[in-house]
Amino acid sequence: MPQRITPQFCQMIKKYHPIWINTHFNHPNEITSEAKLAIERLLEAGVPVGNQSVLLKGINDSVEVMKELVHKLLIARVRPYYLYHADLVRGAEHFRTSINVGMHIIESLRGHTTGFAVPQYVICTPLGKTPLNPNYVIGTGPGYIVLRNYEWRTWKDPDRHETT
């Protein structure tokens, strides 16, 4: 509700720094002129703004939509912070994707946009938020590690160990 971010509200929260605010944009169409004005007010009040999205089937579960969302967030000076895998919520099962869909999105953002635009993909478990990341280590051996990049190009790098 961007209309709640009034100049008076921003004057009040200035008194209680440090304050950080995370927004909850799930689709680029939600970044309206009203939302941008509210974000600007928060930023002018010295409040850093991040964003937490939920991966939703049929809404933002494509690389194209997610890339547009994170780019619009950065243009509005909002840091994409988390991309949540949708929780197991009764009545909302139809919004859940597979974890592989989320991993594909994250991997497709890396290397194709700035690192600031890539949120941390997490799933909430009874143990807390657990990060889900593509595996870029594809092998190891005595004194070396084999890495890959977002294009699946590999590199064998010396694994330097400290001597005791």
C-alpha positions as CSV (number, residue, x, y, z in Angstrom):
1,M,0.0,0.0,0.0
2,P,2.3,2.8,-1.2
3,Q,-0.2,5.4,-0.2
4,R,0.7,4.7,3.4
5,I,4.2,6.0,2.8
6,T,3.4,9.6,3.4
7,P,5.9,12.4,4.0
8,Q,4.7,12.5,7.6
9,F,5.4,8.7,8.0
10,C,8.9,9.2,6.6
11,Q,9.6,12.1,9.0
12,M,8.5,9.9,11.9
13,I,10.7,6.9,10.9
14,K,13.7,9.1,10.5
15,K,13.8,9.3,14.3
16,Y,14.3,5.6,14.7
17,H,17.3,4.8,12.5
18,P,18.6,2.4,11.6
19,I,15.5,1.1,9.8
20,W,15.5,-1.2,6.8
21,I,12.4,-2.0,4.8
22,N,11.7,-4.9,2.4
23,T,9.0,-4.5,-0.1
24,H,7.1,-7.4,-1.6
25,F,6.9,-7.0,-5.4
26,N,6.2,-10.3,-7.2
27,H,5.7,-9.0,-10.8
28,P,7.0,-6.0,-12.7
29,N,3.5,-4.6,-13.2
30,E,3.3,-4.0,-9.5
31,I,6.0,-1.3,-9.7
32,T,3.7,1.5,-10.4
33,S,4.3,5.3,-10.3
34,E,2.7,5.3,-6.9
35,A,5.0,2.6,-5.7
36,K,8.0,4.4,-7.1
37,L,7.0,7.6,-5.3
38,A,6.7,5.7,-2.0
39,I,10.1,4.1,-2.5
40,E,11.7,7.5,-3.3
41,R,10.2,8.9,-0.1
42,L,11.7,6.1,1.9
43,L,15.1,6.5,0.3
44,E,15.0,10.2,0.9
45,A,14.3,9.5,4.6
46,G,17.5,7.4,4.6
47,V,15.8,4.0,4.7
48,P,17.4,1.3,2.5
49,V,14.8,-0.6,0.6
50,G,15.0,-4.3,-0.5
51,N,12.5,-6.6,-2.0
52,Q,11.3,-10.1,-1.2
53,S,9.5,-11.9,-4.0
54,V,7.7,-15.2,-3.9
55,L,8.1,-17.5,-6.9
56,L,4.6,-18.0,-8.2
57,K,3.6,-20.4,-11.0
58,G,2.0,-18.6,-13.9
59,I,2.9,-15.2,-12.5
60,N,6.7,-14.8,-12.3
61,D,8.1,-18.3,-13.0
62,S,9.9,-17.4,-16.1
63,V,13.4,-15.9,-16.6
64,E,12.0,-13.1,-18.8
65,V,9.5,-11.9,-16.1
66,M,11.9,-12.3,-13.3
67,K,14.6,-10.4,-15.2
68,E,12.2,-7.6,-15.9
69,L,11.2,-7.5,-12.2
70,V,14.7,-7.3,-10.9
71,H,15.7,-4.7,-13.4
72,K,12.7,-2.5,-12.6
73,L,13.5,-2.9,-8.9
74,L,17.1,-1.7,-9.5
75,I,15.9,1.3,-11.6
76,A,13.7,2.2,-8.6
77,R,16.8,1.7,-6.3
78,V,15.4,-1.3,-4.6
79,R,17.8,-4.3,-4.0
80,P,16.3,-7.7,-4.9
81,Y,17.0,-9.5,-1.7
82,Y,15.1,-12.8,-1.5
83,L,13.2,-15.0,-4.0
84,Y,11.2,-17.3,-1.8
85,H,10.1,-20.7,-3.0
86,A,6.3,-20.7,-2.3
87,D,5.4,-22.2,1.1
88,L,3.1,-25.2,1.5
89,V,-0.1,-23.2,2.2
90,R,-3.5,-24.8,1.9
91,G,-5.4,-23.3,-1.0
92,A,-2.4,-22.0,-2.7
93,E,-0.8,-25.2,-4.0
94,H,-1.5,-24.2,-7.6
95,F,1.0,-21.4,-7.2
96,R,3.9,-23.7,-6.3
97,T,6.6,-24.5,-8.9
98,S,9.3,-27.1,-8.7
99,I,12.6,-26.1,-7.1
100,N,14.2,-26.7,-10.4
101,V,12.2,-23.8,-11.9
102,G,13.6,-21.4,-9.3
103,M,17.1,-22.8,-9.7
104,H,16.9,-22.3,-13.5
105,I,15.7,-18.7,-13.0
106,I,18.6,-17.9,-10.6
107,E,21.2,-19.5,-12.9
108,S,19.8,-17.7,-15.9
109,L,20.0,-14.3,-14.1
110,R,23.7,-14.9,-13.1
111,G,26.0,-13.9,-15.9
112,H,23.2,-12.2,-17.8
113,T,22.6,-9.3,-15.5
114,T,24.5,-7.5,-12.7
115,G,25.0,-9.5,-9.4
116,F,23.0,-6.8,-7.6
117,A,19.9,-8.0,-9.5
118,V,20.2,-11.6,-8.4
119,P,18.2,-12.3,-5.3
120,Q,19.0,-15.2,-2.9
121,Y,16.7,-18.1,-3.7
122,V,15.5,-19.5,-0.4
123,I,13.0,-22.1,0.9
124,C,11.5,-21.8,4.4
125,T,11.8,-25.0,6.3
126,P,11.2,-25.8,10.0
127,L,15.0,-25.2,10.3
128,G,14.6,-21.6,9.0
129,K,15.4,-20.1,5.6
130,T,17.6,-22.4,3.6
131,P,19.4,-21.0,0.5
132,L,19.1,-22.8,-2.7
133,N,22.0,-22.3,-5.1
134,P,23.2,-23.8,-8.4
135,N,26.3,-25.9,-7.8
136,Y,29.3,-24.4,-9.5
137,V,31.8,-26.9,-8.1
138,I,31.7,-29.9,-10.4
139,G,34.7,-31.8,-9.1
140,T,37.8,-31.9,-6.9
141,G,41.0,-33.8,-6.7
142,P,44.3,-33.6,-4.9
143,G,45.3,-30.0,-5.2
144,Y,42.6,-28.8,-7.6
145,I,39.0,-27.9,-7.9
146,V,36.9,-27.9,-11.1
147,L,34.5,-25.1,-11.5
148,R,31.9,-24.1,-14.0
149,N,30.3,-20.8,-14.9
150,Y,26.7,-19.9,-15.9
151,E,27.6,-20.9,-19.5
152,W,28.8,-24.4,-18.3
153,R,32.4,-23.5,-19.3
154,T,34.8,-25.3,-16.9
155,W,38.0,-24.3,-15.3
156,K,40.4,-26.4,-13.3
157,D,41.9,-24.2,-10.6
158,P,44.7,-25.1,-8.1
159,D,43.2,-25.6,-4.7
160,R,45.8,-24.0,-2.5
161,H,46.0,-25.3,1.0
162,E,47.8,-23.6,3.8
163,T,50.7,-25.6,5.1
164,T,51.1,-26.2,8.9
